[in-house]
């Protein structure tokens, strides 16, 4: 049985858009792009997690790795928050295009 970490128990939807292949890099480093919707104390947040190597060419130049708050919805907006996260995670045909789209949003959002 997989144990879910305490910090992920409040996730209502998530998708890993891209990650390093563990077959090619079994000892790491592990890099990934993820988007998720989670329940917060007074609503629902959509987060973009960008963990890429500094020399990685994916995405837009000038956007650093980190966690970005893309959007926030009230307690009554659970379905809207999930729908927005799903649409963002599936906004283009390839992971590289999705990363560029998310990076565009990240430039104007709050980095944590």
NORLINJO-V387858 format. One line per field, one symbol per residue. ss: DSSP state (H for helix, E for strand, L for the rest). psi: psi as a letter, one per 20 degrees, with the letter a starting at -180 (. if undefined). Layout:
ss->???
psi->???
This chain:
ss->LLLLLHHHLLEEEEEEEEELLLLLLLLLLLLEEEEEEEEELLEEEEEEEEELLLLLLLLLLLLLLEEEEEEEEEHHHHHHHHHHHHHHHLLLLLHHHHHHHHHHHHLLLEEL
psi->ppppqhiihjpiqqpohqqqoihhmhjaqoqrpqpqpqpahkbpqpqooonqqhjpiqaqqiorqappohrpqrhikghhggggggggikirhqhghgggghhghhhjrpp.
